[in-house]
Amino acid sequence: MDSSTYRAMREEGRKEGREAGRKEELSKACRMLVKAKLGHLPPEAAAFESTLDIDTLSGVFDRLLEAPDPKAARSILRSLER
């Protein structure tokens, strides 16, 4: 295998690994915020695991962070189920 091809494949693997790690950390942070806002982790929070788009997950994190009350946090969770 050509060394430049090998390096490109390794870099792509690293990039995918970093992205997966970032997604997992965002998902974990969202679950922690929900638990802090609601006092428990409802089943709807499982939607974080199925949210494939990191940008969407990041937006959800921001919205949860700014949610003024439990009702707003629940509304955010419900919006993910659609």
C-alpha positions as CSV (number, residue, x, y, z in Angstrom):
1,M,0.0,0.0,0.0
2,D,1.3,3.4,-0.9
3,S,2.4,5.3,2.2
4,S,0.4,8.4,1.3
5,T,-2.7,6.3,0.9
6,Y,-2.0,4.7,4.3
7,R,-1.5,8.1,6.0
8,A,-4.8,9.4,4.4
9,M,-6.7,6.3,5.7
10,R,-5.2,6.7,9.2
11,E,-6.1,10.4,9.3
12,E,-9.7,9.6,8.2
13,G,-9.9,7.0,10.9
14,R,-8.7,9.5,13.5
15,K,-11.1,12.1,12.3
16,E,-14.0,9.7,12.6
17,G,-12.8,8.7,16.0
18,R,-12.7,12.3,17.2
19,E,-16.2,12.9,15.8
20,A,-17.6,9.9,17.6
21,G,-15.9,10.9,20.8
22,R,-17.3,14.5,20.5
23,K,-20.8,13.1,19.8
24,E,-20.6,10.8,22.9
25,E,-19.5,13.7,25.1
26,L,-22.2,16.0,23.8
27,S,-24.8,13.3,24.4
28,K,-23.5,12.7,27.9
29,A,-23.6,16.5,28.6
30,C,-27.2,16.7,27.3
31,R,-28.2,13.8,29.6
32,M,-26.6,15.5,32.6
33,L,-28.4,18.8,31.8
34,V,-31.8,17.0,31.5
35,K,-31.2,15.2,34.8
36,A,-30.3,18.5,36.4
37,K,-33.3,20.3,35.0
38,L,-35.8,17.5,35.6
39,G,-34.3,15.7,38.6
40,H,-34.4,12.4,36.6
41,L,-33.6,11.1,33.2
42,P,-36.8,10.3,31.3
43,P,-37.0,7.8,28.5
44,E,-37.2,10.6,25.9
45,A,-33.6,11.3,26.7
46,A,-32.7,8.2,24.7
47,A,-33.2,10.4,21.6
48,F,-29.7,11.8,22.2
49,E,-28.3,8.4,21.3
50,S,-30.1,8.4,18.0
51,T,-29.3,12.0,17.0
52,L,-26.6,11.4,14.4
53,D,-25.8,15.0,13.5
54,I,-23.3,16.6,15.9
55,D,-24.5,20.1,14.9
56,T,-28.1,19.2,15.9
57,L,-26.9,17.7,19.2
58,S,-24.8,20.8,19.9
59,G,-27.9,22.9,19.3
60,V,-30.0,20.8,21.7
61,F,-27.3,21.2,24.3
62,D,-27.4,25.0,23.9
63,R,-31.2,25.0,24.1
64,L,-31.2,22.8,27.2
65,L,-28.6,25.0,28.9
66,E,-30.9,28.0,28.3
67,A,-34.1,26.2,29.3
68,P,-35.6,28.3,32.1
69,D,-37.7,25.6,33.7
70,P,-38.5,21.8,33.5
71,K,-41.4,22.4,31.2
72,A,-39.1,24.0,28.6
73,A,-36.6,21.1,29.0
74,R,-39.4,18.6,28.4
75,S,-40.5,20.5,25.3
76,I,-37.0,20.3,23.9
77,L,-37.0,16.5,24.5
78,R,-40.3,16.1,22.8
79,S,-39.1,18.0,19.8
80,L,-36.4,15.3,19.3
81,E,-39.0,12.6,19.0
82,R,-40.4,14.0,15.8
